[in-house]
Amino acid sequence: MQHAPDIPYAAVAVRRVEPAQDGADGAVAEGLELDLQIGRWPISKVAADERARWSEPTDSWSKGAVQLADKLARLADHGGADVVVLTGDIWARGVLVHALPKRLRERVIGVEADAREPGAERALLEDGLEELFRGRLAARDQVRLDRFLKQRASDRSSVEGMIAVVAALGRGQAQALLVNPPVDLPVQLWVGAAPQQIGFSAAELQSFGVEDSWAEPVDAALIRAAAGTGAELIVVPTERLEMQDGLGVLLRFSEAGTQT
């Protein structure tokens, strides 16, 4: 059972470029280049999106950064970026961050990464992203995990472990299935034709009126039931939270029928 964290981000690298002759008079002009790539981690490691690049003379960077910040904000918002990862020239990126709208400025994280242009097959700031996102959840998944922890604190046995997960899936009560990778439990589950028909034995399903059932590996049975009942799948690194049997479930509603 595998699931990528799918973290949306914007990667930005600002670097100084070698001085070049400017015009017929031979004057030397120093410049700055900004590379931007919108992506989703870790998918971008194998399928990186195209990069955008803008150039600006150093002496007009303070003015040009305002326009670049506006372009960056629009692209980051369009891509739903949880975080803006920034590296490169300290002064130039400081000016750029100051020009960003407050909502985006609060999501900026500076990293020490190679600001030089990577090969076309690699994501921009790939090494820095690898370190930054290790063990990290997407913002949406983190919200789900926080809600799970509240339910767990109230009644641990109803939301953690194989028994709780199978019961919630069978009732159509699971909003999200939480998994510690890798899931490798030496048991099988029994399933019927409908997604909610899942249990620990054929006899158990028969007690609910399911006449035709068959055994499936745990991971296949859980994914089938989760997908069929509209439950999300969230992988939670063990170092973040270790769960009984490596499984947990965020409930859509309590036994009393109220939303949680």
Secondary structure, 3 states (H helix, E strand, C coil): CCCCCCEEEEEEEEEEEEEEEECCCCEEEEEEEEEEEEEEECHHHCCCCCCEEEEEEHHHHHHHHHHHHHHHHHHHHHCCCCEEEEEECHHHHHHHHHHCCHHHHCCEEECCCCCCCCCCCCCCCHHHHHHHHCCCCCHHHHHHHHHHHHHHHHCHHHCECHHHHHHHHHCCCEEEEEECCCCCCCCEEEECCCCCCEECCHHHHHCCCCCCCEEEEHHHHHHHHHHHHCCEEEECCCCCCCCHHHEEEEECECCCCCEC
